[in-house]
Amino acid sequence: MISHQKLTGLIAAPHTPFTVHGDLNLAAIDRQAEILDQDGVSGVFIGGTTGECHSLSVDERLRLAERWSEALTGSRLKLIVHVGSQNLPDSRELAKQAGNLENVVAMGAMAPSFFKPPRPAEVAAWLRDVASYAPELPTYYYDIPAMTGIRLPMGEILTLCMDTIPNFAGLKLSNPDMTVLVECMTFSSSSLDVLFGCDEAFLFGYAAGVKGAVGSSYNIAAPLYLRIMSAFDRGDHVLARADQTTSVAMVNLLASHGYLPASKFVMSLKGVDCGPVRLPLRNLDDDARNRIAEGMEKLGLIPQTTRAV
């Protein structure tokens, strides 16, 4: 495995901004980066689930990565690019670009989910192929079974990847099964990096030893999660649990209206218009927007002056 610096802190998974007509709105990325920097995240994981990756063309994903690379020039924020797709040629092209872009520190890839890998061996073989197109770039396997339907023994996948992929860096684990997290953390004492991707269970991951987390909620409420970390570190577990409860309530609120359109709407309340979601996802009506704004107010996560009317 190549030598690499482990990723730490909160890594936001930004939305892909669209115009009202559904085209890429790359001009919004500077404002996204500005808000995330102000909120204290350590990096961004672009073009993943929150970024509606599989609703984008390859050309759009290439342009998105290029624009983020430009936007983060001179920034302290680290840039991780998601290159997973439903076929090898597209992932190879995305990986090759990621390896050549400025400011990219790593790439991640979720496995194809239409024709699913049947065994850990095929996961490792697929990721080895993709990783070879950016051989100097640390590469993470992105496990998100709720979206991909891929549920294979993670310990076997990690062992095979560590043994056969020179630039394998670790795992982005978006799996709410805490037994899987515990198993994966046994690998983290080595050079392997485990990034936790379940915002609603953030405290459990942090208590288990996770040092880096990737999530969509860090676009919206990074200060809340930084407060959880700080409270836990100083032994104030009561406050940490209370703030984690707020996190769960926020995630449930957004999910009840469709997490992606709801979270994109909340970004508009924070000062950056990320536009609509793409079909087949459903956008919000006025009633939903008002309910979300009211709920976020009650949770203390947006000021009342931003309330939808």
TORKOL-4160 file (C-alpha; in steps of 0.2 Angstrom, whole numbers, padded with zeros to 4 digits, m for minus):
309
<pt num="1" X="0000" Y="0000" Z="0000"/>
<pt num="2" X="0006" Y="0018" Z="m0004"/>
<pt num="3" X="0010" Y="0029" Z="0010"/>
<pt num="4" X="m0004" Y="0042" Z="0013"/>
<pt num="5" X="m0010" Y="0053" Z="0027"/>
<pt num="6" X="m0027" Y="0048" Z="0035"/>
<pt num="7" X="m0042" Y="0059" Z="0032"/>
<pt num="8" X="m0049" Y="0066" Z="0048"/>
<pt num="9" X="m0063" Y="0078" Z="0054"/>
<pt num="10" X="m0079" Y="0081" Z="0045"/>
<pt num="11" X="m0079" Y="0079" Z="0026"/>
<pt num="12" X="m0095" Y="0086" Z="0018"/>
<pt num="13" X="m0103" Y="0077" Z="0004"/>
<pt num="14" X="m0109" Y="0092" Z="m0006"/>
<pt num="15" X="m0124" Y="0093" Z="m0017"/>
<pt num="16" X="m0122" Y="0095" Z="m0036"/>
<pt num="17" X="m0130" Y="0112" Z="m0040"/>
<pt num="18" X="m0142" Y="0113" Z="m0054"/>
<pt num="19" X="m0151" Y="0128" Z="m0062"/>
<pt num="20" X="m0170" Y="0129" Z="m0062"/>
<pt num="21" X="m0169" Y="0120" Z="m0079"/>
<pt num="22" X="m0159" Y="0105" Z="m0072"/>
<pt num="23" X="m0142" Y="0110" Z="m0080"/>
<pt num="24" X="m0126" Y="0110" Z="m0070"/>
<pt num="25" X="m0124" Y="0127" Z="m0060"/>
<pt num="26" X="m0105" Y="0127" Z="m0058"/>
<pt num="27" X="m0105" Y="0145" Z="m0053"/>
<pt num="28" X="m0113" Y="0140" Z="m0036"/>
<pt num="29" X="m0098" Y="0130" Z="m0031"/>
<pt num="30" X="m0088" Y="0144" Z="m0025"/>
<pt num="31" X="m0101" Y="0149" Z="m0012"/>
<pt num="32" X="m0103" Y="0130" Z="m0007"/>
<pt num="33" X="m0084" Y="0130" Z="m0003"/>
<pt num="34" X="m0085" Y="0146" Z="0006"/>
<pt num="35" X="m0099" Y="0141" Z="0017"/>
<pt num="36" X="m0091" Y="0124" Z="0021"/>
<pt num="37" X="m0075" Y="0132" Z="0025"/>
<pt num="38" X="m0083" Y="0144" Z="0037"/>
<pt num="39" X="m0093" Y="0130" Z="0045"/>
<pt num="40" X="m0076" Y="0120" Z="0049"/>
<pt num="41" X="m0077" Y="0105" Z="0039"/>
<pt num="42" X="m0060" Y="0098" Z="0034"/>
<pt num="43" X="m0064" Y="0092" Z="0016"/>
<pt num="44" X="m0077" Y="0088" Z="0003"/>
<pt num="45" X="m0082" Y="0071" Z="m0005"/>
<pt num="46" X="m0089" Y="0076" Z="m0022"/>
<pt num="47" X="m0100" Y="0067" Z="m0034"/>
<pt num="48" X="m0106" Y="0054" Z="m0023"/>
<pt num="49" X="m0124" Y="0050" Z="m0017"/>
<pt num="50" X="m0128" Y="0067" Z="m0011"/>
<pt num="51" X="m0120" Y="0074" Z="m0027"/>
<pt num="52" X="m0133" Y="0063" Z="m0037"/>
<pt num="53" X="m0119" Y="0054" Z="m0046"/>
<pt num="54" X="m0129" Y="0042" Z="m0056"/>
<pt num="55" X="m0140" Y="0056" Z="m0062"/>
<pt num="56" X="m0126" Y="0064" Z="m0070"/>
<pt num="57" X="m0117" Y="0061" Z="m0087"/>
<pt num="58" X="m0099" Y="0057" Z="m0087"/>
<pt num="59" X="m0095" Y="0074" Z="m0095"/>
<pt num="60" X="m0105" Y="0082" Z="m0081"/>
<pt num="61" X="m0095" Y="0073" Z="m0068"/>
<pt num="62" X="m0079" Y="0078" Z="m0076"/>
<pt num="63" X="m0084" Y="0096" Z="m0077"/>
<pt num="64" X="m0090" Y="0095" Z="m0058"/>
<pt num="65" X="m0073" Y="0088" Z="m0052"/>
<pt num="66" X="m0063" Y="0101" Z="m0063"/>
<pt num="67" X="m0073" Y="0115" Z="m0055"/>
<pt num="68" X="m0071" Y="0109" Z="m0038"/>
<pt num="69" X="m0052" Y="0108" Z="m0041"/>
<pt num="70" X="m0052" Y="0126" Z="m0046"/>
<pt num="71" X="m0063" Y="0132" Z="m0032"/>
<pt num="72" X="m0052" Y="0124" Z="m0019"/>
<pt num="73" X="m0035" Y="0131" Z="m0025"/>
<pt num="74" X="m0027" Y="0139" Z="m0010"/>
<pt num="75" X="m0040" Y="0132" Z="0001"/>
<pt num="76" X="m0037" Y="0121" Z="0017"/>
<pt num="77" X="m0051" Y="0110" Z="0012"/>
<pt num="78" X="m0046" Y="0093" Z="0005"/>
<pt num="79" X="m0054" Y="0086" Z="m0011"/>
<pt num="80" X="m0060" Y="0068" Z="m0013"/>
<pt num="81" X="m0068" Y="0063" Z="m0029"/>
<pt num="82" X="m0081" Y="0049" Z="m0031"/>
<pt num="83" X="m0077" Y="0039" Z="m0047"/>
<pt num="84" X="m0089" Y="0025" Z="m0045"/>
<pt num="85" X="m0101" Y="0021" Z="m0060"/>
<pt num="86" X="m0111" Y="0007" Z="m0067"/>
<pt num="87" X="m0097" Y="0002" Z="m0079"/>
<pt num="88" X="m0078" Y="0001" Z="m0080"/>
<pt num="89" X="m0075" Y="0013" Z="m0094"/>
<pt num="90" X="m0083" Y="0027" Z="m0086"/>
<pt num="91" X="m0075" Y="0024" Z="m0069"/>
<pt num="92" X="m0058" Y="0023" Z="m0078"/>
<pt num="93" X="m0061" Y="0040" Z="m0086"/>
<pt num="94" X="m0066" Y="0048" Z="m0070"/>
<pt num="95" X="m0051" Y="0040" Z="m0060"/>
<pt num="96" X="m0039" Y="0046" Z="m0073"/>
<pt num="97" X="m0045" Y="0063" Z="m0072"/>
<pt num="98" X="m0045" Y="0063" Z="m0053"/>
<pt num="99" X="m0027" Y="0058" Z="m0054"/>
<pt num="100" X="m0022" Y="0072" Z="m0064"/>
<pt num="101" X="m0032" Y="0086" Z="m0056"/>
<pt num="102" X="m0024" Y="0099" Z="m0044"/>
<pt num="103" X="m0030" Y="0098" Z="m0026"/>
<pt num="104" X="m0037" Y="0081" Z="m0026"/>
<pt num="105" X="m0030" Y="0071" Z="m0012"/>
<pt num="106" X="m0040" Y="0054" Z="m0014"/>
<pt num="107" X="m0054" Y="0046" Z="m0024"/>
<pt num="108" X="m0068" Y="0034" Z="m0019"/>
<pt num="109" X="m0079" Y="0022" Z="m0028"/>
<pt num="110" X="m0095" Y="0013" Z="m0025"/>
<pt num="111" X="m0096" Y="m0003" Z="m0035"/>
<pt num="112" X="m0108" Y="m0006" Z="m0049"/>
<pt num="113" X="m0125" Y="m0010" Z="m0042"/>
<pt num="114" X="m0135" Y="m0016" Z="m0058"/>
<pt num="115" X="m0123" Y="m0030" Z="m0062"/>
<pt num="116" X="m0117" Y="m0033" Z="m0044"/>
<pt num="117" X="m0101" Y="m0041" Z="m0039"/>
<pt num="118" X="m0106" Y="m0058" Z="m0033"/>
<pt num="119" X="m0091" Y="m0060" Z="m0021"/>
<pt num="120" X="m0077" Y="m0050" Z="m0012"/>
<pt num="121" X="m0065" Y="m0056" Z="m0025"/>
<pt num="122" X="m0075" Y="m0047" Z="m0039"/>
<pt num="123" X="m0076" Y="m0031" Z="m0028"/>
<pt num="124" X="m0057" Y="m0031" Z="m0026"/>
<pt num="125" X="m0054" Y="m0035" Z="m0045"/>
<pt num="126" X="m0065" Y="m0021" Z="m0050"/>
<pt num="127" X="m0058" Y="m0008" Z="m0038"/>
<pt num="128" X="m0040" Y="m0014" Z="m0043"/>
<pt num="129" X="m0044" Y="m0010" Z="m0061"/>
<pt num="130" X="m0051" Y="0007" Z="m0057"/>
<pt num="131" X="m0037" Y="0012" Z="m0045"/>
<pt num="132" X="m0024" Y="0008" Z="m0058"/>
<pt num="133" X="m0030" Y="0023" Z="m0068"/>
<pt num="134" X="m0024" Y="0035" Z="m0054"/>
<pt num="135" X="m0010" Y="0024" Z="m0047"/>
<pt num="136" X="m0003" Y="0038" Z="m0036"/>
<pt num="137" X="m0020" Y="0043" Z="m0028"/>
<pt num="138" X="m0026" Y="0035" Z="m0012"/>
<pt num="139" X="m0042" Y="0025" Z="m0016"/>
<pt num="140" X="m0056" Y="0021" Z="m0005"/>
<pt num="141" X="m0070" Y="0008" Z="m0007"/>
<pt num="142" X="m0087" Y="0016" Z="m0004"/>
<pt num="143" X="m0099" Y="0004" Z="0004"/>
<pt num="144" X="m0117" Y="0010" Z="0005"/>
<pt num="145" X="m0128" Y="m0005" Z="0004"/>
<pt num="146" X="m0145" Y="0004" Z="0006"/>
<pt num="147" X="m0141" Y="0012" Z="m0011"/>
<pt num="148" X="m0131" Y="m0002" Z="m0020"/>
<pt num="149" X="m0139" Y="m0018" Z="m0012"/>
<pt num="150" X="m0122" Y="m0025" Z="m0011"/>
<pt num="151" X="m0120" Y="m0034" Z="0006"/>
<pt num="152" X="m0104" Y="m0044" Z="0006"/>
<pt num="153" X="m0091" Y="m0048" Z="0020"/>
<pt num="154" X="m0082" Y="m0032" Z="0023"/>
<pt num="155" X="m0067" Y="m0040" Z="0032"/>
<pt num="156" X="m0064" Y="m0051" Z="0016"/>
<pt num="157" X="m0065" Y="m0036" Z="0005"/>
<pt num="158" X="m0053" Y="m0026" Z="0015"/>
<pt num="159" X="m0041" Y="m0040" Z="0016"/>
<pt num="160" X="m0041" Y="m0043" Z="m0003"/>
<pt num="161" X="m0040" Y="m0024" Z="m0007"/>
<pt num="162" X="m0025" Y="m0022" Z="0005"/>
<pt num="163" X="m0016" Y="m0037" Z="m0002"/>
<pt num="164" X="m0019" Y="m0033" Z="m0021"/>
<pt num="165" X="m0021" Y="m0014" Z="m0023"/>
<pt num="166" X="m0005" Y="m0004" Z="m0021"/>
<pt num="167" X="m0015" Y="0013" Z="m0018"/>
<pt num="168" X="m0029" Y="0006" Z="m0008"/>
<pt num="169" X="m0031" Y="0018" Z="0007"/>
<pt num="170" X="m0047" Y="0013" Z="0016"/>
<pt num="171" X="m0066" Y="0013" Z="0017"/>
<pt num="172" X="m0080" Y="0025" Z="0016"/>
<pt num="173" X="m0093" Y="0015" Z="0027"/>
<pt num="174" X="m0111" Y="0021" Z="0025"/>
<pt num="175" X="m0118" Y="0006" Z="0033"/>
<pt num="176" X="m0128" Y="0008" Z="0049"/>
<pt num="177" X="m0124" Y="m0010" Z="0055"/>
<pt num="178" X="m0112" Y="m0006" Z="0069"/>
<pt num="179" X="m0105" Y="m0024" Z="0070"/>
<pt num="180" X="m0098" Y="m0020" Z="0052"/>
<pt num="181" X="m0090" Y="m0004" Z="0059"/>
<pt num="182" X="m0082" Y="m0013" Z="0074"/>
<pt num="183" X="m0075" Y="m0026" Z="0062"/>
<pt num="184" X="m0068" Y="m0013" Z="0050"/>
<pt num="185" X="m0060" Y="m0003" Z="0065"/>
<pt num="186" X="m0049" Y="m0018" Z="0069"/>
<pt num="187" X="m0040" Y="m0014" Z="0052"/>
<pt num="188" X="m0038" Y="0004" Z="0056"/>
<pt num="189" X="m0023" Y="0002" Z="0067"/>
<pt num="190" X="m0013" Y="m0001" Z="0051"/>
<pt num="191" X="m0012" Y="0011" Z="0037"/>
<pt num="192" X="m0030" Y="0008" Z="0033"/>
<pt num="193" X="m0042" Y="0022" Z="0035"/>
<pt num="194" X="m0060" Y="0020" Z="0040"/>
<pt num="195" X="m0072" Y="0035" Z="0036"/>
<pt num="196" X="m0089" Y="0034" Z="0044"/>
<pt num="197" X="m0104" Y="0039" Z="0033"/>
<pt num="198" X="m0119" Y="0037" Z="0044"/>
<pt num="199" X="m0123" Y="0055" Z="0051"/>
<pt num="200" X="m0137" Y="0049" Z="0062"/>
<pt num="201" X="m0125" Y="0037" Z="0071"/>
<pt num="202" X="m0110" Y="0049" Z="0071"/>
<pt num="203" X="m0107" Y="0048" Z="0090"/>
<pt num="204" X="m0107" Y="0029" Z="0090"/>
<pt num="205" X="m0094" Y="0029" Z="0076"/>
<pt num="206" X="m0084" Y="0043" Z="0085"/>
<pt num="207" X="m0084" Y="0033" Z="0101"/>
<pt num="208" X="m0078" Y="0017" Z="0091"/>
<pt num="209" X="m0063" Y="0027" Z="0086"/>
<pt num="210" X="m0067" Y="0034" Z="0069"/>
<pt num="211" X="m0057" Y="0050" Z="0066"/>
<pt num="212" X="m0065" Y="0055" Z="0049"/>
<pt num="213" X="m0083" Y="0055" Z="0043"/>
<pt num="214" X="m0091" Y="0059" Z="0027"/>
<pt num="215" X="m0109" Y="0065" Z="0026"/>
<pt num="216" X="m0122" Y="0076" Z="0018"/>
<pt num="217" X="m0127" Y="0083" Z="0035"/>
<pt num="218" X="m0110" Y="0092" Z="0037"/>
<pt num="219" X="m0116" Y="0103" Z="0023"/>
<pt num="220" X="m0130" Y="0109" Z="0034"/>
<pt num="221" X="m0125" Y="0107" Z="0052"/>
<pt num="222" X="m0106" Y="0105" Z="0053"/>
<pt num="223" X="m0105" Y="0115" Z="0070"/>
<pt num="224" X="m0117" Y="0103" Z="0078"/>
<pt num="225" X="m0106" Y="0088" Z="0074"/>
<pt num="226" X="m0090" Y="0097" Z="0079"/>
<pt num="227" X="m0099" Y="0101" Z="0096"/>
<pt num="228" X="m0102" Y="0082" Z="0098"/>
<pt num="229" X="m0084" Y="0078" Z="0095"/>
<pt num="230" X="m0078" Y="0092" Z="0107"/>
<pt num="231" X="m0091" Y="0086" Z="0121"/>
<pt num="232" X="m0086" Y="0068" Z="0119"/>
<pt num="233" X="m0067" Y="0072" Z="0119"/>
<pt num="234" X="m0069" Y="0082" Z="0136"/>
<pt num="235" X="m0080" Y="0068" Z="0143"/>
<pt num="236" X="m0096" Y="0077" Z="0143"/>
<pt num="237" X="m0106" Y="0062" Z="0136"/>
<pt num="238" X="m0123" Y="0070" Z="0141"/>
<pt num="239" X="m0121" Y="0085" Z="0130"/>
<pt num="240" X="m0114" Y="0073" Z="0116"/>
<pt num="241" X="m0129" Y="0062" Z="0117"/>
<pt num="242" X="m0141" Y="0077" Z="0117"/>
<pt num="243" X="m0133" Y="0084" Z="0101"/>
<pt num="244" X="m0133" Y="0067" Z="0093"/>
<pt num="245" X="m0152" Y="0066" Z="0097"/>
<pt num="246" X="m0153" Y="0083" Z="0088"/>
<pt num="247" X="m0144" Y="0075" Z="0073"/>
<pt num="248" X="m0156" Y="0061" Z="0072"/>
<pt num="249" X="m0171" Y="0072" Z="0073"/>
<pt num="250" X="m0164" Y="0083" Z="0059"/>
<pt num="251" X="m0160" Y="0068" Z="0048"/>
<pt num="252" X="m0178" Y="0061" Z="0051"/>
<pt num="253" X="m0186" Y="0078" Z="0047"/>
<pt num="254" X="m0177" Y="0079" Z="0030"/>
<pt num="255" X="m0179" Y="0060" Z="0026"/>
<pt num="256" X="m0198" Y="0062" Z="0029"/>
<pt num="257" X="m0199" Y="0074" Z="0014"/>
<pt num="258" X="m0186" Y="0065" Z="0003"/>
<pt num="259" X="m0168" Y="0068" Z="0010"/>
<pt num="260" X="m0160" Y="0075" Z="m0006"/>
<pt num="261" X="m0173" Y="0088" Z="m0011"/>
<pt num="262" X="m0175" Y="0093" Z="0007"/>
<pt num="263" X="m0157" Y="0095" Z="0011"/>
<pt num="264" X="m0155" Y="0105" Z="m0005"/>
<pt num="265" X="m0168" Y="0116" Z="0001"/>
<pt num="266" X="m0160" Y="0119" Z="0018"/>
<pt num="267" X="m0144" Y="0124" Z="0008"/>
<pt num="268" X="m0154" Y="0138" Z="0001"/>
<pt num="269" X="m0158" Y="0144" Z="0019"/>
<pt num="270" X="m0139" Y="0144" Z="0022"/>
<pt num="271" X="m0136" Y="0155" Z="0008"/>
<pt num="272" X="m0132" Y="0144" Z="m0007"/>
<pt num="273" X="m0145" Y="0139" Z="m0020"/>
<pt num="274" X="m0141" Y="0121" Z="m0026"/>
<pt num="275" X="m0157" Y="0121" Z="m0036"/>
<pt num="276" X="m0169" Y="0106" Z="m0039"/>
<pt num="277" X="m0165" Y="0087" Z="m0039"/>
<pt num="278" X="m0166" Y="0078" Z="m0055"/>
<pt num="279" X="m0179" Y="0065" Z="m0060"/>
<pt num="280" X="m0184" Y="0052" Z="m0055"/>
<pt num="281" X="m0182" Y="0061" Z="m0038"/>
<pt num="282" X="m0196" Y="0072" Z="m0033"/>
<pt num="283" X="m0195" Y="0090" Z="m0028"/>
<pt num="284" X="m0203" Y="0099" Z="m0014"/>
<pt num="285" X="m0219" Y="0109" Z="m0014"/>
<pt num="286" X="m0222" Y="0125" Z="m0004"/>
<pt num="287" X="m0230" Y="0116" Z="0011"/>
<pt num="288" X="m0215" Y="0104" Z="0012"/>
<pt num="289" X="m0203" Y="0118" Z="0012"/>
<pt num="290" X="m0212" Y="0127" Z="0026"/>
<pt num="291" X="m0213" Y="0112" Z="0036"/>
<pt num="292" X="m0194" Y="0109" Z="0034"/>
<pt num="293" X="m0190" Y="0127" Z="0038"/>
<pt num="294" X="m0201" Y="0126" Z="0054"/>
<pt num="295" X="m0193" Y="0110" Z="0059"/>
<pt num="296" X="m0175" Y="0116" Z="0057"/>
<pt num="297" X="m0180" Y="0132" Z="0067"/>
<pt num="298" X="m0186" Y="0121" Z="0081"/>
<pt num="299" X="m0170" Y="0111" Z="0081"/>
<pt num="300" X="m0160" Y="0127" Z="0082"/>
<pt num="301" X="m0151" Y="0124" Z="0066"/>
<pt num="302" X="m0157" Y="0139" Z="0056"/>
<pt num="303" X="m0162" Y="0156" Z="0062"/>
<pt num="304" X="m0180" Y="0161" Z="0061"/>
<pt num="305" X="m0176" Y="0175" Z="0049"/>
<pt num="306" X="m0173" Y="0162" Z="0035"/>
<pt num="307" X="m0190" Y="0155" Z="0037"/>
<pt num="308" X="m0199" Y="0151" Z="0021"/>
<pt num="309" X="m0216" Y="0160" Z="0018"/>
